[in-house]
């Protein structure tokens, strides 16, 4: 299993629209093979800095979602709400 951390910085006043798009994104991701769930967290010092931590069965499953037209479209929808590009970190545990 892997964890994917997606970090985003939102523009002021954009959270409600962001949350709506993210709910849709999670619904779409859940249709993908290997998606195990995801959670949204806020930086306690800056609530416009948001982290999504998602669990995927394998790196290949994540890559399928990451390269999918659905994710590309959703990412494009988020772009006007963000104060910069997202940062993606993929974590794996040692076996």
Backbone atoms as SQL, in Angstrom:
CREATE TABLE atoms (id INTEGER PRIMARY KEY, chain TEXT, resi INTEGER, resn TEXT, atom TEXT, x REAL, y REAL, z REAL);
INSERT INTO atoms VALUES
  (1, 'A', 1, 'UNK', 'N', 0.840, -1.180, 0.000),
  (2, 'A', 1, 'UNK', 'CA', 0.000, 0.000, 0.000),
  (3, 'A', 1, 'UNK', 'C', 0.885, 1.243, 0.000),
  (4, 'A', 2, 'UNK', 'N', 0.402, 2.275, -0.666),
  (5, 'A', 2, 'UNK', 'CA', 1.100, 3.559, -0.676),
  (6, 'A', 2, 'UNK', 'C', 0.158, 4.640, -0.152),
  (7, 'A', 3, 'UNK', 'N', 0.761, 5.746, 0.242),
  (8, 'A', 3, 'UNK', 'CA', 0.012, 6.944, 0.614),
  (9, 'A', 3, 'UNK', 'C', 0.455, 8.058, -0.325),
  (10, 'A', 4, 'UNK', 'N', -0.507, 8.832, -0.756),
  (11, 'A', 4, 'UNK', 'CA', -0.230, 9.978, -1.611),
  (12, 'A', 4, 'UNK', 'C', -0.673, 11.225, -0.865),
  (13, 'A', 5, 'UNK', 'N', 0.253, 12.159, -0.707),
  (14, 'A', 5, 'UNK', 'CA', -0.073, 13.419, -0.053),
  (15, 'A', 5, 'UNK', 'C', -0.106, 14.496, -1.120),
  (16, 'A', 6, 'UNK', 'N', -1.253, 15.151, -1.219),
  (17, 'A', 6, 'UNK', 'CA', -1.421, 16.240, -2.178),
  (18, 'A', 6, 'UNK', 'C', -1.583, 17.520, -1.367),
  (19, 'A', 7, 'UNK', 'N', -0.673, 18.442, -1.579),
  (20, 'A', 7, 'UNK', 'CA', -0.693, 19.709, -0.846),
  (21, 'A', 7, 'UNK', 'C', -1.129, 20.823, -1.790),
  (22, 'A', 8, 'UNK', 'N', -2.093, 21.617, -1.323),
  (23, 'A', 8, 'UNK', 'CA', -2.588, 22.740, -2.124),
  (24, 'A', 8, 'UNK', 'C', -2.732, 23.983, -1.251),
  (25, 'A', 9, 'UNK', 'N', -2.508, 25.135, -1.859),
  (26, 'A', 9, 'UNK', 'CA', -2.720, 26.423, -1.195),
  (27, 'A', 9, 'UNK', 'C', -3.867, 27.109, -1.929),
  (28, 'A', 10, 'UNK', 'N', -4.951, 27.380, -1.211),
  (29, 'A', 10, 'UNK', 'CA', -6.115, 28.006, -1.832),
  (30, 'A', 10, 'UNK', 'C', -6.046, 29.520, -1.768),
  (31, 'A', 11, 'UNK', 'N', -6.684, 30.152, -2.727),
  (32, 'A', 11, 'UNK', 'CA', -6.872, 31.590, -2.682),
  (33, 'A', 11, 'UNK', 'C', -7.935, 31.889, -1.621),
  (34, 'A', 12, 'UNK', 'N', -7.941, 33.075, -1.062),
  (35, 'A', 12, 'UNK', 'CA', -8.949, 33.427, -0.054),
  (36, 'A', 12, 'UNK', 'C', -10.369, 33.292, -0.616),
  (37, 'A', 13, 'UNK', 'N', -11.261, 32.768, 0.217),
  (38, 'A', 13, 'UNK', 'CA', -12.676, 32.684, -0.140),
  (39, 'A', 13, 'UNK', 'C', -13.046, 31.581, -1.110),
  (40, 'A', 14, 'UNK', 'N', -12.167, 30.651, -1.363),
  (41, 'A', 14, 'UNK', 'CA', -12.421, 29.610, -2.373),
  (42, 'A', 14, 'UNK', 'C', -12.747, 28.240, -1.784),
  (43, 'A', 15, 'UNK', 'N', -12.797, 28.113, -0.469),
  (44, 'A', 15, 'UNK', 'CA', -12.932, 26.776, 0.109),
  (45, 'A', 15, 'UNK', 'C', -14.231, 26.080, -0.295),
  (46, 'A', 16, 'UNK', 'N', -15.367, 26.749, -0.282),
  (47, 'A', 16, 'UNK', 'CA', -16.638, 26.077, -0.579),
  (48, 'A', 16, 'UNK', 'C', -16.641, 25.467, -1.978),
  (49, 'A', 17, 'UNK', 'N', -16.172, 26.223, -2.948),
  (50, 'A', 17, 'UNK', 'CA', -16.098, 25.694, -4.312),
  (51, 'A', 17, 'UNK', 'C', -15.085, 24.554, -4.387),
  (52, 'A', 18, 'UNK', 'N', -13.963, 24.721, -3.705),
  (53, 'A', 18, 'UNK', 'CA', -12.940, 23.672, -3.647),
  (54, 'A', 18, 'UNK', 'C', -13.530, 22.389, -3.057),
  (55, 'A', 19, 'UNK', 'N', -14.229, 22.498, -1.949),
  (56, 'A', 19, 'UNK', 'CA', -14.800, 21.325, -1.277),
  (57, 'A', 19, 'UNK', 'C', -15.768, 20.584, -2.186),
  (58, 'A', 20, 'UNK', 'N', -16.550, 21.315, -2.954),
  (59, 'A', 20, 'UNK', 'CA', -17.497, 20.688, -3.883),
  (60, 'A', 20, 'UNK', 'C', -16.750, 19.872, -4.950),
  (61, 'A', 21, 'UNK', 'N', -15.693, 20.438, -5.498),
  (62, 'A', 21, 'UNK', 'CA', -14.909, 19.736, -6.519),
  (63, 'A', 21, 'UNK', 'C', -14.210, 18.523, -5.911),
  (64, 'A', 22, 'UNK', 'N', -13.695, 18.662, -4.703),
  (65, 'A', 22, 'UNK', 'CA', -12.988, 17.555, -4.049),
  (66, 'A', 22, 'UNK', 'C', -13.933, 16.404, -3.722),
  (67, 'A', 23, 'UNK', 'N', -15.149, 16.722, -3.318),
  (68, 'A', 23, 'UNK', 'CA', -16.129, 15.629, -3.074),
  (69, 'A', 23, 'UNK', 'C', -16.361, 14.841, -4.360),
  (70, 'A', 24, 'UNK', 'N', -16.482, 15.559, -5.466),
  (71, 'A', 24, 'UNK', 'CA', -16.662, 14.894, -6.762),
  (72, 'A', 24, 'UNK', 'C', -15.418, 14.076, -7.123),
  (73, 'A', 25, 'UNK', 'N', -14.242, 14.638, -6.868),
  (74, 'A', 25, 'UNK', 'CA', -12.988, 13.930, -7.174),
  (75, 'A', 25, 'UNK', 'C', -12.893, 12.630, -6.384),
  (76, 'A', 26, 'UNK', 'N', -13.260, 12.668, -5.107),
  (77, 'A', 26, 'UNK', 'CA', -13.194, 11.454, -4.290),
  (78, 'A', 26, 'UNK', 'C', -14.164, 10.406, -4.812),
  (79, 'A', 27, 'UNK', 'N', -15.338, 10.845, -5.238),
  (80, 'A', 27, 'UNK', 'CA', -16.316, 9.920, -5.807),
  (81, 'A', 27, 'UNK', 'C', -15.771, 9.261, -7.072),
  (82, 'A', 28, 'UNK', 'N', -15.110, 10.053, -7.916),
  (83, 'A', 28, 'UNK', 'CA', -14.524, 9.515, -9.146),
  (84, 'A', 28, 'UNK', 'C', -13.345, 8.587, -8.835),
  (85, 'A', 29, 'UNK', 'N', -12.503, 8.972, -7.900),
  (86, 'A', 29, 'UNK', 'CA', -11.352, 8.141, -7.528),
  (87, 'A', 29, 'UNK', 'C', -11.812, 6.809, -6.960),
  (88, 'A', 30, 'UNK', 'N', -12.919, 6.830, -6.217),
  (89, 'A', 30, 'UNK', 'CA', -13.406, 5.589, -5.602),
  (90, 'A', 30, 'UNK', 'C', -13.859, 4.565, -6.634),
  (91, 'A', 31, 'UNK', 'N', -14.082, 5.002, -7.853),
  (92, 'A', 31, 'UNK', 'CA', -14.449, 4.082, -8.932),
  (93, 'A', 31, 'UNK', 'C', -13.221, 3.385, -9.515),
  (94, 'A', 32, 'UNK', 'N', -12.040, 3.903, -9.183),
  (95, 'A', 32, 'UNK', 'CA', -10.796, 3.365, -9.731),
  (96, 'A', 32, 'UNK', 'C', -10.333, 2.158, -8.918),
  (97, 'A', 33, 'UNK', 'N', -9.792, 1.196, -9.611),
  (98, 'A', 33, 'UNK', 'CA', -9.219, 0.026, -8.956),
  (99, 'A', 33, 'UNK', 'C', -8.071, 0.461, -8.062),
  (100, 'A', 34, 'UNK', 'N', -8.041, -0.067, -6.848),
  (101, 'A', 34, 'UNK', 'CA', -6.935, 0.201, -5.939),
  (102, 'A', 34, 'UNK', 'C', -7.105, 1.375, -5.006),
  (103, 'A', 35, 'UNK', 'N', -8.148, 2.191, -5.167),
  (104, 'A', 35, 'UNK', 'CA', -8.358, 3.323, -4.267),
  (105, 'A', 35, 'UNK', 'C', -8.883, 2.813, -2.937),
  (106, 'A', 36, 'UNK', 'N', -8.227, 3.205, -1.857),
  (107, 'A', 36, 'UNK', 'CA', -8.585, 2.701, -0.536),
  (108, 'A', 36, 'UNK', 'C', -9.163, 3.778, 0.371),
  (109, 'A', 37, 'UNK', 'N', -9.179, 5.015, -0.074),
  (110, 'A', 37, 'UNK', 'CA', -9.763, 6.093, 0.713),
  (111, 'A', 37, 'UNK', 'C', -8.864, 7.311, 0.778),
  (112, 'A', 38, 'UNK', 'N', -9.456, 8.396, 1.243),
  (113, 'A', 38, 'UNK', 'CA', -8.700, 9.631, 1.352),
  (114, 'A', 38, 'UNK', 'C', -9.295, 10.533, 2.424),
  (115, 'A', 39, 'UNK', 'N', -8.444, 11.381, 2.986),
  (116, 'A', 39, 'UNK', 'CA', -8.868, 12.322, 4.012),
  (117, 'A', 39, 'UNK', 'C', -8.291, 13.693, 3.712),
  (118, 'A', 40, 'UNK', 'N', -8.999, 14.727, 4.151),
  (119, 'A', 40, 'UNK', 'CA', -8.586, 16.095, 3.932),
  (120, 'A', 40, 'UNK', 'C', -8.183, 16.711, 5.276),
  (121, 'A', 41, 'UNK', 'N', -7.043, 17.401, 5.293),
  (122, 'A', 41, 'UNK', 'CA', -6.531, 18.045, 6.502),
  (123, 'A', 41, 'UNK', 'C', -6.162, 19.492, 6.201),
  (124, 'A', 42, 'UNK', 'N', -6.236, 20.331, 7.235),
  (125, 'A', 42, 'UNK', 'CA', -5.857, 21.736, 7.138),
  (126, 'A', 42, 'UNK', 'C', -4.619, 21.981, 7.985),
  (127, 'A', 43, 'UNK', 'N', -3.748, 22.839, 7.503),
  (128, 'A', 43, 'UNK', 'CA', -2.612, 23.300, 8.284),
  (129, 'A', 43, 'UNK', 'C', -3.170, 24.167, 9.422),
  (130, 'A', 44, 'UNK', 'N', -2.794, 23.900, 10.649),
  (131, 'A', 44, 'UNK', 'CA', -3.317, 24.667, 11.782),
  (132, 'A', 44, 'UNK', 'C', -2.855, 26.118, 11.771),
  (133, 'A', 45, 'UNK', 'N', -1.749, 26.407, 11.129),
  (134, 'A', 45, 'UNK', 'CA', -1.243, 27.779, 11.061),
  (135, 'A', 45, 'UNK', 'C', -1.832, 28.562, 9.883),
  (136, 'A', 46, 'UNK', 'N', -2.335, 27.853, 8.884),
  (137, 'A', 46, 'UNK', 'CA', -2.846, 28.495, 7.659),
  (138, 'A', 46, 'UNK', 'C', -3.940, 27.603, 7.081),
  (139, 'A', 47, 'UNK', 'N', -5.208, 27.929, 7.379),
  (140, 'A', 47, 'UNK', 'CA', -6.292, 27.035, 6.959),
  (141, 'A', 47, 'UNK', 'C', -6.566, 27.055, 5.455),
  (142, 'A', 48, 'UNK', 'N', -5.837, 27.865, 4.697),
  (143, 'A', 48, 'UNK', 'CA', -5.942, 27.795, 3.234),
  (144, 'A', 48, 'UNK', 'C', -4.946, 26.799, 2.662),
  (145, 'A', 49, 'UNK', 'N', -4.077, 26.276, 3.506),
  (146, 'A', 49, 'UNK', 'CA', -3.114, 25.238, 3.094),
  (147, 'A', 49, 'UNK', 'C', -3.738, 23.886, 3.440),
  (148, 'A', 50, 'UNK', 'N', -4.031, 23.133, 2.401),
  (149, 'A', 50, 'UNK', 'CA', -4.809, 21.900, 2.537),
  (150, 'A', 50, 'UNK', 'C', -3.985, 20.703, 2.079),
  (151, 'A', 51, 'UNK', 'N', -4.157, 19.611, 2.795),
  (152, 'A', 51, 'UNK', 'CA', -3.483, 18.358, 2.466),
  (153, 'A', 51, 'UNK', 'C', -4.528, 17.273, 2.287),
  (154, 'A', 52, 'UNK', 'N', -4.400, 16.523, 1.230),
  (155, 'A', 52, 'UNK', 'CA', -5.208, 15.321, 1.044),
  (156, 'A', 52, 'UNK', 'C', -4.249, 14.147, 1.187),
  (157, 'A', 53, 'UNK', 'N', -4.628, 13.208, 2.031),
  (158, 'A', 53, 'UNK', 'CA', -3.832, 11.992, 2.204),
  (159, 'A', 53, 'UNK', 'C', -4.695, 10.837, 1.719),
  (160, 'A', 54, 'UNK', 'N', -4.265, 10.237, 0.627),
  (161, 'A', 54, 'UNK', 'CA', -5.029, 9.154, 0.002),
  (162, 'A', 54, 'UNK', 'C', -4.232, 7.853, 0.073),
  (163, 'A', 55, 'UNK', 'N', -4.944, 6.767, 0.241),
  (164, 'A', 55, 'UNK', 'CA', -4.330, 5.440, 0.263),
  (165, 'A', 55, 'UNK', 'C', -4.691, 4.714, -1.030),
  (166, 'A', 56, 'UNK', 'N', -3.660, 4.145, -1.641),
  (167, 'A', 56, 'UNK', 'CA', -3.827, 3.358, -2.861),
  (168, 'A', 56, 'UNK', 'C', -3.166, 2.009, -2.645),
  (169, 'A', 57, 'UNK', 'N', -3.732, 0.991, -3.258),
  (170, 'A', 57, 'UNK', 'CA', -3.208, -0.359, -3.105),
  (171, 'A', 57, 'UNK', 'C', -1.782, -0.482, -3.634),
  (172, 'A', 58, 'UNK', 'N', -1.518, 0.099, -4.811),
  (173, 'A', 58, 'UNK', 'CA', -0.183, 0.030, -5.409),
  (174, 'A', 58, 'UNK', 'C', 0.138, 1.367, -6.083),
  (175, 'A', 59, 'UNK', 'N', 1.408, 1.570, -6.370),
  (176, 'A', 59, 'UNK', 'CA', 1.832, 2.749, -7.112),
  (177, 'A', 59, 'UNK', 'C', 1.170, 2.776, -8.482),
  (178, 'A', 60, 'UNK', 'N', 1.031, 1.632, -9.109),
  (179, 'A', 60, 'UNK', 'CA', 0.406, 1.563, -10.436),
  (180, 'A', 60, 'UNK', 'C', -1.042, 2.032, -10.394),
  (181, 'A', 61, 'UNK', 'N', -1.770, 1.673, -9.324),
  (182, 'A', 61, 'UNK', 'CA', -3.155, 2.146, -9.193),
  (183, 'A', 61, 'UNK', 'C', -3.197, 3.672, -9.107),
  (184, 'A', 62, 'UNK', 'N', -2.313, 4.248, -8.270),
  (185, 'A', 62, 'UNK', 'CA', -2.250, 5.703, -8.171),
  (186, 'A', 62, 'UNK', 'C', -1.923, 6.323, -9.519),
  (187, 'A', 63, 'UNK', 'N', -0.963, 5.768, -10.235),
  (188, 'A', 63, 'UNK', 'CA', -0.551, 6.325, -11.523),
  (189, 'A', 63, 'UNK', 'C', -1.688, 6.281, -12.538),
  (190, 'A', 64, 'UNK', 'N', -2.493, 5.231, -12.487),
  (191, 'A', 64, 'UNK', 'CA', -3.645, 5.157, -13.389),
  (192, 'A', 64, 'UNK', 'C', -4.600, 6.317, -13.122),
  (193, 'A', 65, 'UNK', 'N', -4.851, 6.581, -11.841),
  (194, 'A', 65, 'UNK', 'CA', -5.724, 7.704, -11.484),
  (195, 'A', 65, 'UNK', 'C', -5.044, 9.034, -11.841),
  (196, 'A', 66, 'UNK', 'N', -3.798, 9.187, -11.485),
  (197, 'A', 66, 'UNK', 'CA', -3.070, 10.427, -11.719),
  (198, 'A', 66, 'UNK', 'C', -3.040, 10.793, -13.198),
  (199, 'A', 67, 'UNK', 'N', -2.958, 9.801, -14.063),
  (200, 'A', 67, 'UNK', 'CA', -2.888, 10.029, -15.507),
  (201, 'A', 67, 'UNK', 'C', -4.245, 9.994, -16.196),
  (202, 'A', 68, 'UNK', 'N', -5.307, 9.792, -15.426),
  (203, 'A', 68, 'UNK', 'CA', -6.640, 9.660, -16.022),
  (204, 'A', 68, 'UNK', 'C', -7.195, 11.011, -16.478),
  (205, 'A', 69, 'UNK', 'N', -8.070, 10.959, -17.444),
  (206, 'A', 69, 'UNK', 'CA', -8.740, 12.172, -17.930),
  (207, 'A', 69, 'UNK', 'C', -9.596, 12.791, -16.825),
  (208, 'A', 70, 'UNK', 'N', -10.190, 11.954, -15.950),
  (209, 'A', 70, 'UNK', 'CA', -11.014, 12.479, -14.859),
  (210, 'A', 70, 'UNK', 'C', -10.186, 13.365, -13.926),
  (211, 'A', 71, 'UNK', 'N', -9.020, 12.868, -13.523),
  (212, 'A', 71, 'UNK', 'CA', -8.180, 13.660, -12.610),
  (213, 'A', 71, 'UNK', 'C', -7.657, 14.912, -13.303),
  (214, 'A', 72, 'UNK', 'N', -7.271, 14.788, -14.553),
  (215, 'A', 72, 'UNK', 'CA', -6.793, 15.964, -15.282),
  (216, 'A', 72, 'UNK', 'C', -7.873, 17.041, -15.355),
  (217, 'A', 73, 'UNK', 'N', -9.097, 16.627, -15.629),
  (218, 'A', 73, 'UNK', 'CA', -10.212, 17.573, -15.706),
  (219, 'A', 73, 'UNK', 'C', -10.485, 18.219, -14.346),
  (220, 'A', 74, 'UNK', 'N', -10.467, 17.409, -13.298),
  (221, 'A', 74, 'UNK', 'CA', -10.699, 17.941, -11.953),
  (222, 'A', 74, 'UNK', 'C', -9.587, 18.894, -11.537),
  (223, 'A', 75, 'UNK', 'N', -8.362, 18.562, -11.862),
  (224, 'A', 75, 'UNK', 'CA', -7.228, 19.425, -11.535),
  (225, 'A', 75, 'UNK', 'C', -7.346, 20.761, -12.268),
  (226, 'A', 76, 'UNK', 'N', -7.794, 20.725, -13.511),
  (227, 'A', 76, 'UNK', 'CA', -8.007, 21.963, -14.263),
  (228, 'A', 76, 'UNK', 'C', -9.103, 22.805, -13.622),
  (229, 'A', 77, 'UNK', 'N', -10.147, 22.157, -13.095),
  (230, 'A', 77, 'UNK', 'CA', -11.230, 22.878, -12.414),
  (231, 'A', 77, 'UNK', 'C', -10.740, 23.553, -11.133),
  (232, 'A', 78, 'UNK', 'N', -9.753, 22.952, -10.477),
  (233, 'A', 78, 'UNK', 'CA', -9.217, 23.501, -9.240),
  (234, 'A', 78, 'UNK', 'C', -8.247, 24.661, -9.473),
  (235, 'A', 79, 'UNK', 'N', -7.612, 24.706, -10.620),
  (236, 'A', 79, 'UNK', 'CA', -6.542, 25.673, -10.885),
  (237, 'A', 79, 'UNK', 'C', -6.923, 27.122, -10.550),
  (238, 'A', 80, 'UNK', 'N', -8.113, 27.597, -10.927),
  (239, 'A', 80, 'UNK', 'CA', -8.436, 28.999, -10.611),
  (240, 'A', 80, 'UNK', 'C', -8.608, 29.276, -9.111),
  (241, 'A', 81, 'UNK', 'N', -8.764, 28.235, -8.321),
  (242, 'A', 81, 'UNK', 'CA', -8.980, 28.387, -6.880),
  (243, 'A', 81, 'UNK', 'C', -7.686, 28.360, -6.087),
  (244, 'A', 82, 'UNK', 'N', -6.609, 27.968, -6.748),
  (245, 'A', 82, 'UNK', 'CA', -5.352, 27.731, -6.048),
  (246, 'A', 82, 'UNK', 'C', -4.377, 28.893, -6.206),
  (247, 'A', 83, 'UNK', 'N', -3.580, 29.100, -5.155),
  (248, 'A', 83, 'UNK', 'CA', -2.593, 30.171, -5.146),
  (249, 'A', 83, 'UNK', 'C', -1.257, 29.716, -5.728),
  (250, 'A', 84, 'UNK', 'N', -1.202, 28.516, -6.238),
  (251, 'A', 84, 'UNK', 'CA', 0.012, 27.970, -6.836),
  (252, 'A', 84, 'UNK', 'C', -0.225, 26.530, -7.223),
  (253, 'A', 85, 'UNK', 'N', 0.781, 25.875, -7.766),
  (254, 'A', 85, 'UNK', 'CA', 0.611, 24.481, -8.183),
  (255, 'A', 85, 'UNK', 'C', 0.515, 23.533, -6.990),
  (256, 'A', 86, 'UNK', 'N', -0.151, 22.409, -7.203),
  (257, 'A', 86, 'UNK', 'CA', -0.203, 21.403, -6.145),
  (258, 'A', 86, 'UNK', 'C', 1.145, 20.697, -6.049),
  (259, 'A', 87, 'UNK', 'N', 1.391, 20.154, -4.873),
  (260, 'A', 87, 'UNK', 'CA', 2.608, 19.364, -4.656),
  (261, 'A', 87, 'UNK', 'C', 2.160, 17.956, -4.286),
  (262, 'A', 88, 'UNK', 'N', 2.691, 16.960, -4.988),
  (263, 'A', 88, 'UNK', 'CA', 2.309, 15.565, -4.752),
  (264, 'A', 88, 'UNK', 'C', 3.532, 14.810, -4.232),
  (265, 'A', 89, 'UNK', 'N', 3.325, 14.102, -3.120),
  (266, 'A', 89, 'UNK', 'CA', 4.363, 13.250, -2.541),
  (267, 'A', 89, 'UNK', 'C', 3.799, 11.850, -2.409),
  (268, 'A', 90, 'UNK', 'N', 4.535, 10.864, -2.892),
  (269, 'A', 90, 'UNK', 'CA', 4.110, 9.471, -2.802),
  (270, 'A', 90, 'UNK', 'C', 4.985, 8.786, -1.753),
  (271, 'A', 91, 'UNK', 'N', 4.345, 8.172, -0.773),
  (272, 'A', 91, 'UNK', 'CA', 5.049, 7.498, 0.311),
  (273, 'A', 91, 'UNK', 'C', 4.772, 6.002, 0.268),
  (274, 'A', 92, 'UNK', 'N', 5.786, 5.229, 0.612),
  (275, 'A', 92, 'UNK', 'CA', 5.627, 3.786, 0.729),
  (276, 'A', 92, 'UNK', 'C', 6.321, 3.347, 1.998),
  (277, 'A', 93, 'UNK', 'N', 5.865, 2.230, 2.546),
  (278, 'A', 93, 'UNK', 'CA', 6.522, 1.705, 3.750),
  (279, 'A', 93, 'UNK', 'C', 7.534, 0.638, 3.342),
  (280, 'A', 94, 'UNK', 'N', 8.502, 0.461, 4.179),
  (281, 'A', 94, 'UNK', 'CA', 9.476, -0.621, 3.938),
  (282, 'A', 94, 'UNK', 'C', 8.850, -1.925, 4.354),
  (283, 'A', 95, 'UNK', 'N', 9.167, -2.937, 3.600),
  (284, 'A', 95, 'UNK', 'CA', 8.574, -4.249, 3.903),
  (285, 'A', 95, 'UNK', 'C', 9.510, -5.089, 4.702);
